[in-house]
C-alpha cells in the first residue's frame, strides 16, 4: 500500500471530509479572531469563553433547544458581561473572565450531571469529536467565517484603532463600545463553531497559537491577520488528518500540531532576532507604529 493511498484513505468517509472542512475553516476563523484577542492582552478570554459556551451547551441540551442557538446566546451574553464588568467596575479583565466563565462552566457540569445530556456527549463537548460532525455544521462554520471576514474587512480600521489605543480611538470619535460588541460577537461565534471539532478544553489554543506564530513571523498588522488565518487553517487540516491515523481525539492533535509549529517558529525566529539585536537592528513595536494616525485616518462613527 503506497503512502499516497494511506493519506487519501480517510477521505472515503463523509464524516471525515466534514470534519476536515470544519477544522480547516474554523482554524482560519480562530486564527483571524485570535490576533485581536492576543494584541489586547486577553488571551485567557478564549479559554474562558469556551467554558461559558459549555454552560450554554448544557442548558440547550436539557431544554432541547438547538445547540447553536442556545450555546451561542449564552456565550455572547457571557462575553458582553465580561467586557461590561471589566470596564465599568475597574476590575481587571482576567478577574472578570475567571469569575464569570468558571461559574458558567460549573453550572454546565452541574446541569449535565443532574439532568443528563440529550445531545452530543459530555466527552465530545470537552475534547471534540469528528464522528458527530454533520453537513449542517460545515455550512454553519462556513457562514460564520464569511460573516467574520466581511466584518473585519468593513470595520478594519476601527477595529485596529480600538485594539491598539482605545482611549485615543474614543477621543477620535470611534464607537469603541460598538467595536467591543462586534469583536465579542465574532469571538463567541468562533468558539461556538469550533467546539464540535476541538472541544471546550483546547479551543483557546486554536485562538492563541496561530496568532502568536504570525506575530513572530511578521510585524505589520496587515500581514499578521491573513498569516494567522492561514496558519490556523493549515494547523486544523494537518491536525485532523493526523488524528485519523494515530487514533487520537481531533482537538488534541490539532493543538499538538500548532504547538510543534510554534516551537519550530520560535527556534528559527529567535535566533534571527537574537542576531538582529546584537547588531542593533531592533524592529519597532507595532503598538508604537500604529498608535500614531494621520488626521482623518479613521472615520468617526
C-alpha positions in Angstrom: 0.0 0.0 0.0 1.5 3.3 -1.1 1.8 6.3 1.2 -0.5 8.3 -1.0 -3.2 5.7 -0.6 -2.8 5.8 3.1 -3.1 9.6 3.2 -6.2 9.6 1.0 -7.9 6.7 2.7 -9.8 8.7 5.3 -11.4 10.9 2.7 -13.6 7.9 1.7 -15.7 8.7 4.8 -18.1 11.6 4.7 -17.8 12.3 8.4 -14.0 12.8 8.0 -14.5 15.1 5.0 -16.9 17.2 7.0 -14.5 17.2 10.0 -11.6 18.3 7.8 -13.6 21.1 6.3 -14.7 22.4 9.7 -11.2 22.0 11.2 -9.7 24.0 8.3 -12.3 26.8 8.1 -12.6 27.0 11.9 -8.8 27.1 12.2 -8.7 30.1 9.9 -11.5 31.7 11.7 -9.9 31.3 15.1 -6.5 32.4 13.8 -8.0 35.7 12.5 -10.0 36.4 15.6 -7.2 35.4 17.9 -5.0 38.3 16.6 -7.3 40.9 18.1 -7.5 38.9 21.4 -3.8 38.4 21.8 -3.0 42.1 21.0 -5.5 43.2 23.6 -3.7 41.1 26.2 -6.8 39.0 26.6 -5.6 35.6 25.5 -7.3 34.0 28.5 -10.6 35.2 27.1 -10.7 32.4 24.5 -10.2 29.8 27.2 -12.8 31.3 29.5 -15.4 31.9 26.8 -15.2 28.3 25.7 -16.1 27.3 29.3 -19.0 29.8 29.2 -20.3 28.3 25.9 -20.2 24.9 27.6 -22.7 26.2 30.1 -25.0 27.1 27.2 -24.3 23.7 25.6 -25.6 22.0 28.8 -28.7 24.2 29.1 -29.6 23.8 25.4 -29.2 20.1 25.7 -31.5 19.9 28.6 -34.3 22.1 27.3 -33.8 20.5 23.8 -33.1 23.8 22.1 -30.8 24.0 19.0 -27.2 23.8 20.2 -26.0 26.7 18.1 -28.9 29.0 19.3 -28.7 28.1 23.0 -24.9 28.0 23.4 -24.4 31.0 21.1 -26.7 33.2 23.0 -25.2 32.1 26.3 -21.7 32.6 25.0 -22.4 36.1 23.6 -24.1 37.1 26.8 -21.1 36.0 28.8 -18.6 37.8 26.6 -20.6 41.1 26.8 -20.9 40.7 30.6 -17.2 40.1 30.9 -16.5 43.3 28.9 -19.0 45.3 30.8 -17.8 44.2 34.3 -14.2 44.7 33.4 -14.8 48.3 32.1 -17.5 49.6 34.5 -16.1 48.5 37.8 -12.4 48.8 37.2 -12.0 45.1 37.6 -9.2 43.5 35.6 -10.3 41.6 32.6 -8.6 38.4 33.8 -10.5 38.6 37.1 -13.8 39.2 35.3 -13.1 36.3 32.9 -12.2 34.0 35.8 -15.4 34.7 37.8 -18.0 34.6 35.0 -16.6 31.8 32.8 -15.8 29.3 35.6 -19.2 29.9 37.1 -20.8 29.2 33.8 -18.7 26.0 33.2 -19.5 24.8 36.7 -23.2 25.4 36.1 -23.0 23.4 32.8 -21.3 20.4 34.6 -24.0 20.5 37.3 -26.8 20.6 34.8 -25.5 17.7 32.8 -24.8 15.7 35.9 -28.3 16.2 37.3 -30.4 16.0 34.2 -28.1 14.2 31.7 -27.4 15.1 28.1 -29.9 14.7 25.2 -27.4 16.0 22.6 -23.6 15.5 22.0 -21.8 13.5 24.7 -20.0 15.1 27.6 -16.6 13.9 26.3 -17.3 15.2 22.8 -18.1 18.6 24.1 -14.9 18.7 26.2 -12.4 17.2 23.7 -14.0 17.4 20.3 -15.2 14.6 18.0 -15.3 14.4 14.3 -17.7 11.4 14.3 -20.7 13.6 15.1 -19.9 16.3 12.6 -22.8 16.9 10.1 -23.1 18.7 6.8 -25.1 21.3 8.7 -22.2 22.0 10.9 -20.0 22.6 7.9 -22.5 25.1 6.5 -22.7 26.9 9.8 -18.9 27.3 10.1 -18.7 28.5 6.5 -21.4 31.1 7.1 -19.8 32.3 10.3 -16.3 32.5 8.7 -17.7 34.5 5.8 -19.5 36.9 8.1 -16.4 37.4 10.2 -14.3 38.1 7.1 -16.8 40.7 5.9 -17.0 42.3 9.4 -13.2 42.5 9.7 -12.8 43.9 6.2 -15.6 46.6 6.6 -14.5 47.7 10.1 -10.8 47.0 9.7 -9.5 50.5 10.6 -11.9 50.9 13.6 -11.1 47.5 15.0 -7.4 48.1 14.6 -7.5 51.6 16.2 -9.7 50.2 19.1 -7.3 47.3 19.6 -4.1 49.4 19.8 -5.3 52.5 21.6 -8.9 52.6 22.8 -8.5 55.9 24.6 -7.3 57.8 21.6 -9.9 55.9 19.4 -12.7 57.2 21.7 -11.3 60.7 21.5 -11.2 60.5 17.7 -14.9 59.6 17.5 -14.7 55.8 17.1 -17.5 54.0 18.9 -15.3 51.8 21.0 -18.2 50.1 22.8 -19.7 49.1 19.5 -16.4 47.7 18.3 -16.1 45.7 21.5 -19.6 44.2 21.0 -18.6 43.3 17.4 -15.4 41.6 18.4 -17.1 39.7 21.3 -19.8 38.6 19.0 -17.3 37.3 16.4 -15.2 35.6 19.1 -18.3 33.9 20.6 -19.3 32.5 17.2 -15.7 31.4 16.5 -15.6 29.5 19.8 -19.1 28.0 19.3 -18.4 26.7 15.8 -15.0 25.2 16.8 -16.2 23.2 19.8 -17.5 20.4 17.7 -14.0 19.5 16.5 -11.6 20.9 19.1 -13.7 20.9 22.3 -14.0 23.2 25.3 -10.7 22.4 26.9 -8.5 23.1 23.9 -10.2 25.8 21.9 -8.1 28.5 23.5 -5.0 27.1 21.8 -6.7 27.4 18.4 -7.3 31.1 19.1 -3.9 32.0 20.5 -1.3 29.7 18.8 -1.8 30.8 15.2 -1.8 34.5 16.2 1.4 34.2 18.3 3.1 32.3 15.4 2.0 35.0 12.9 3.4 37.7 15.3 6.7 36.0 15.4 7.0 35.8 11.6 5.5 39.2 10.6 5.3 42.6 12.3 2.9 44.8 10.2 -0.7 44.3 11.4 -2.0 44.0 7.8 0.3 40.9 7.3 -0.4 39.3 10.6 -4.1 38.9 10.1 -4.1 36.8 6.9 -1.0 34.9 8.1 -2.7 33.9 11.3 -5.7 32.8 9.4 -3.5 30.7 7.0 -1.6 29.1 9.9 -4.9 28.3 11.7 -6.2 26.6 8.5 -3.1 24.6 7.9 -2.9 23.5 11.6 -6.6 22.4 11.5 -6.2 20.4 8.3 -2.9 18.7 9.3 -4.2 18.0 12.8 -7.4 16.5 11.6 -5.5 14.1 9.3 -3.1 13.1 12.0 -6.0 12.5 14.3 -7.3 9.8 12.0 -4.0 8.0 11.6 -2.9 7.9 15.2 -6.4 7.4 16.6 -6.3 10.4 19.0 -9.1 13.0 19.5 -9.1 15.6 16.8 -8.8 18.6 19.2 -5.7 17.1 20.8 -3.8 16.5 17.5 -4.7 20.0 16.2 -3.3 21.6 19.2 -0.2 19.4 19.2 0.5 20.3 15.5 0.1 24.0 16.4 2.5 23.6 19.4 5.1 21.9 17.2 4.8 24.7 14.6 5.2 27.2 17.4 8.3 25.6 18.7 9.8 25.4 15.2 9.0 29.1 14.5 10.3 30.1 17.9 13.7 28.4 17.3 14.0 29.9 13.8 12.9 33.5 14.6 14.5 33.5 18.0 18.0 33.0 16.5 17.3 35.5 13.8 16.1 38.2 16.1 18.8 37.5 18.6 21.4 38.2 15.9 19.4 41.3 14.9 19.6 42.7 18.5 23.3 42.1 18.7 23.7 44.1 15.5 21.5 46.8 16.9 18.7 46.1 14.4 15.7 46.0 16.5 12.3 46.1 14.9 9.9 48.8 16.1 6.9 47.6 18.1 3.5 47.6 16.3 1.9 49.3 19.3 4.2 52.3 18.7 3.8 52.2 14.9 0.0 52.0 15.0 -0.5 54.5 17.8 0.1 57.5 15.6 -2.5 58.0 12.9 -2.8 60.8 10.4 -5.7 63.1 10.9 -8.8 61.6 9.4 -7.2 58.1 9.2 -10.3 56.6 10.8 -13.8 57.8 10.0 -15.7 58.9 13.2 -18.7 56.7 13.9 
